[in-house]
Amino acid sequence: MEANARWVLPTALAPIAWGANYHITHAYLPADRPLWGAVLRALPAGLLLLALARRRPHGPWWWRSALLGLLNTAVFFVLLYLASQLLPTSAAATVMAASPLAMLLTAWALAGPRPHRAHLAGALVGLAGVALTLLGTGGAIGWTGLAASAGAMLVSSVGYVLAARWREGADPLAATSWQLTAGGLVLLPLAAAAEGAPPAMDGPALPAFGYAALIATALAFTCWFAGLRHLPAGTVGLLGLLNPLTGVLLGTALDGDAFGPRQGAGLALVVAGILLGRPRAPAGAAPATDTGAGTGAGTGAGTGRGCLPGRRAT
């Protein structure tokens, strides 16, 4: 549907930013500070969005924000940081590329609708493309890093599905700010106790942390959760395939990785998977209006939010 399809591009900005963050984390951030790395990514972004949203949690959103902050921010960021350090980038990205299937099955397990055949087919085709692009790039795979990467995928899948189901009572900007702030506050005392003082902000570390917090978190998570409110979980999961693909393209451009026929065929399969699972109107259905798309879940996602498409005034 047209009203849903316009959210595809803003939502796609999130996995692209996350894919770039693989390289930035590995190249410029300290390898032995996963807790502080997660805190410095989540808390500044959460406080910034909280200042922009100017809304505090209310009613059930107090415990929802705490739970989603634990899943989508605290546990996920730490596991992802560990996976980035313990695994070759290609291996970590390949595991995370399975997230479309994980999201579909998680949504189904949590009493959601049965996945559409197009979404399942698109996820499988896209996953095959990512595997074709990334596998065989070399590097030893450790079980600890593999477990961290798989754990990050599963935890985030549950958190994203829950965020998509809990739509009423908070706009995407406010809900994202509550989750990031809650997750950062949970990790702050743990980081201080386990890792001591924060890492030094010298040389390239400062702009790297700035990118991780402002672009790969504040902007990207706002776009991602807004997309979850307006697009089917399967479509959002397919767009997540752009995450590992961005890492491959940056590795080719910045690190001189080979890009041959196998990588080109993999990229073509991923594009085919995304197109196969894109939103579409049922045969004979009338296109949805902007007003319908902005009702309920879309309230508050109006103009002036950067990545968020504006909604019609009512």
C-alpha positions in Angstrom: 0.0 0.0 0.0 1.2 3.5 -0.8 0.9 4.8 2.7 3.0 1.9 4.0 5.5 1.8 1.1 6.6 5.4 1.8 8.1 4.1 5.1 10.4 1.7 3.4 13.2 4.2 2.5 13.3 5.8 6.0 13.3 2.4 7.7 16.2 1.3 5.4 18.4 4.1 6.7 18.7 2.3 10.0 20.3 -1.0 8.8 22.6 1.0 6.5 23.8 3.1 9.5 24.2 -0.1 11.6 26.2 -1.7 8.8 28.7 1.2 8.8 28.9 1.0 12.6 30.5 -2.5 12.3 33.6 -0.9 10.6 33.7 2.1 12.9 33.4 -0.1 16.1 36.1 -2.5 15.0 38.5 0.1 13.7 38.2 3.0 16.2 36.6 1.8 19.4 38.4 0.0 22.3 38.2 -3.8 22.1 38.0 -4.5 25.8 35.2 -2.1 26.9 31.9 -3.6 25.7 29.9 -2.3 28.7 31.2 1.3 28.3 30.8 1.0 24.6 27.1 0.2 25.0 26.6 2.9 27.6 28.3 5.6 25.5 26.2 4.6 22.5 22.8 4.3 24.2 22.7 7.0 26.9 23.7 10.1 25.0 21.3 9.1 22.2 18.5 8.4 24.6 18.9 11.7 26.5 19.0 13.6 23.2 15.8 12.1 21.9 14.2 12.5 25.3 14.9 16.2 25.1 13.4 16.4 21.6 10.3 14.3 22.5 9.6 16.2 25.8 7.5 13.3 27.1 8.0 11.0 30.0 6.7 7.4 30.2 3.2 7.0 31.5 1.1 4.0 32.6 2.3 0.7 31.2 5.1 2.5 29.3 7.2 2.5 32.5 7.6 -1.2 32.5 7.5 -1.5 28.8 10.3 0.9 28.4 12.4 -0.9 31.0 11.8 -4.3 29.3 12.4 -3.0 25.8 15.5 -1.1 27.0 16.9 -4.2 28.5 16.3 -6.2 25.3 16.8 -3.7 22.5 19.6 -1.7 24.1 21.4 -3.1 27.1 21.7 -6.8 26.2 21.7 -6.3 22.5 24.4 -3.6 22.4 26.8 -5.5 24.7 26.4 -8.7 22.7 26.8 -6.9 19.4 30.0 -5.2 20.7 31.4 -8.6 21.8 30.5 -10.2 18.5 32.2 -7.4 16.6 35.4 -8.0 18.5 35.4 -11.8 18.7 34.3 -12.7 15.2 35.4 -11.7 11.7 33.1 -9.1 10.4 31.8 -11.5 7.7 30.9 -14.1 10.2 29.1 -11.7 12.6 27.2 -10.2 9.7 26.2 -13.5 8.3 24.6 -14.6 11.6 22.8 -11.3 12.0 21.5 -11.7 8.4 19.3 -14.5 9.8 17.3 -11.9 11.7 14.4 -11.7 9.1 13.6 -15.3 9.7 14.0 -14.9 13.4 11.6 -11.9 13.4 9.0 -13.7 11.4 9.1 -16.8 13.6 9.2 -14.7 16.8 6.1 -12.7 15.7 4.3 -15.9 14.9 5.3 -17.5 18.2 4.0 -14.5 20.2 0.5 -15.0 18.9 1.1 -12.9 15.8 -0.3 -13.5 12.3 1.0 -16.4 10.2 3.9 -15.1 8.0 3.0 -14.3 4.4 4.5 -16.6 1.8 6.0 -13.6 0.1 7.8 -12.5 3.3 9.1 -16.0 4.0 10.3 -16.4 0.4 11.9 -13.0 0.4 13.7 -13.7 3.7 15.1 -17.0 2.3 16.2 -15.4 -0.9 17.8 -12.5 0.8 19.5 -14.7 3.4 20.9 -16.8 0.6 22.2 -13.7 -1.1 23.9 -12.5 2.1 25.5 -15.9 2.7 26.7 -16.0 -0.9 28.2 -12.5 -0.5 29.8 -13.0 2.9 30.8 -16.7 3.3 34.4 -17.7 2.4 35.9 -14.3 3.3 38.3 -16.0 5.8 38.9 -15.7 9.5 38.5 -18.1 12.3 35.1 -18.5 13.9 35.1 -18.8 17.7 32.2 -20.3 19.5 32.0 -17.5 22.1 31.7 -14.9 19.4 29.2 -17.0 17.5 27.1 -17.3 20.6 27.3 -13.6 21.2 26.2 -12.8 17.6 23.3 -15.3 17.7 22.2 -14.1 21.1 22.2 -10.5 19.8 20.0 -11.6 16.9 17.5 -13.5 19.0 17.2 -10.9 21.8 16.7 -8.0 19.3 14.1 -10.1 17.4 12.0 -10.5 20.5 12.4 -6.8 21.4 11.5 -5.6 17.9 8.4 -7.7 17.7 7.3 -6.5 21.2 7.9 -2.9 20.1 5.8 -3.4 17.0 2.9 -4.8 19.1 3.0 -2.1 21.7 1.9 0.8 19.5 -0.6 2.8 21.5 0.2 5.6 23.8 3.6 6.7 22.6 5.0 8.1 19.3 8.2 6.5 17.9 10.5 9.3 19.0 9.4 9.2 22.7 9.3 5.4 22.8 12.8 5.2 21.4 14.1 7.7 23.8 12.7 5.8 26.8 14.2 2.5 25.7 17.7 3.9 25.0 17.7 5.9 28.3 16.5 2.9 30.3 19.1 0.6 28.7 21.9 3.1 29.2 21.0 3.7 32.9 20.9 -0.1 33.6 24.4 -0.5 32.1 26.0 2.6 33.6 26.7 1.2 37.1 27.6 -2.2 35.7 30.2 -0.6 33.4 31.7 1.5 36.2 31.9 -1.6 38.5 33.3 -4.0 35.9 35.4 -1.8 33.6 36.4 1.2 35.8 36.6 4.7 34.3 35.2 5.4 30.9 37.5 5.0 27.9 39.6 8.0 26.8 38.0 10.2 24.2 41.2 10.9 22.2 42.1 10.7 18.6 39.4 9.1 16.4 37.5 7.6 19.4 35.5 10.8 19.9 34.0 11.0 16.4 33.6 7.3 16.4 31.5 7.3 19.6 29.7 10.4 18.2 28.7 8.4 15.1 27.6 5.4 17.1 25.4 7.5 19.4 24.0 10.1 17.1 23.7 8.4 13.7 23.8 4.6 14.3 21.5 5.0 17.4 19.5 8.2 17.8 18.7 8.6 14.1 18.7 4.9 13.1 16.6 3.6 16.0 14.0 6.4 15.5 13.7 5.3 11.9 13.6 1.6 12.7 10.9 1.8 15.4 8.9 4.1 13.2 9.1 1.6 10.4 8.0 -1.2 12.8 4.8 0.8 13.5 3.9 1.2 9.8 5.3 -1.8 8.0 4.8 -5.6 8.5 7.5 -7.2 10.6 8.6 -9.4 7.7 9.2 -6.3 5.5 11.2 -4.6 8.2 13.2 -7.8 8.8 14.0 -7.9 5.0 15.3 -4.4 5.1 17.6 -5.5 7.9 19.6 -7.4 5.3 21.0 -4.0 4.2 23.0 -4.1 7.5 25.5 -6.8 6.6 25.5 -5.7 2.9 26.6 -2.2 3.9 29.5 -3.8 5.9 30.6 -5.8 2.8 30.5 -2.7 0.6 32.5 -0.6 3.1 35.0 -3.4 3.5 35.4 -3.5 -0.3 35.8 0.3 -0.5 37.9 0.9 2.6 39.8 -2.4 3.2 40.3 -3.6 -0.4 38.2 -6.7 -0.1 37.6 -8.6 -3.3 34.3 -8.0 -5.1 33.7 -10.5 -7.9 30.9 -12.4 -9.6 30.0 -14.2 -6.4 29.5 -11.0 -4.5 27.6 -9.4 -7.3 25.2 -12.4 -7.5 24.7 -12.2 -3.7 23.8 -8.5 -3.9 21.3 -9.3 -6.7 19.7 -12.0 -4.6 19.3 -9.6 -1.6 17.7 -6.9 -3.8 15.3 -9.6 -5.1 14.5 -10.7 -1.6 13.7 -7.1 -0.5 11.5 -6.6 -3.6 9.7 -9.9 -3.0 8.8 -9.0 0.5 7.9 -5.3 -0.1 4.5 -4.0 1.0 1.8 -4.4 -1.6 -1.9 -3.8 -1.7 -4.2 -6.8 -2.1 -5.8 -7.2 -5.5 -8.7 -4.8 -5.9 -8.0 -3.0 -2.6 -8.1 0.8 -2.5 -4.9 2.6 -1.6 -4.6 3.6 2.0 -4.8 7.3 2.8 -2.2 9.3 4.7 -4.7 9.8 7.5 -5.1 6.1 8.0 -1.4 5.5 8.0 -0.9 8.2 10.6 -3.6 7.1 13.0 -2.9 5.4 16.3 0.6 4.0 15.9 1.8 6.9 13.6 0.6 9.7 15.9 3.4 12.1 16.7 5.7 11.0 13.9 4.9 14.2 12.0 7.1 16.6 10.1 10.3 18.0 11.4 11.6 14.6 12.6 14.3 14.1 9.9 13.9 10.6 8.8 10.2 10.4 9.6 7.8 11.1 6.8 5.2 13.7 7.6 1.6 12.9 8.1 -1.4 14.9 7.0 -2.9 17.3 9.5 -6.2 16.3 10.8 
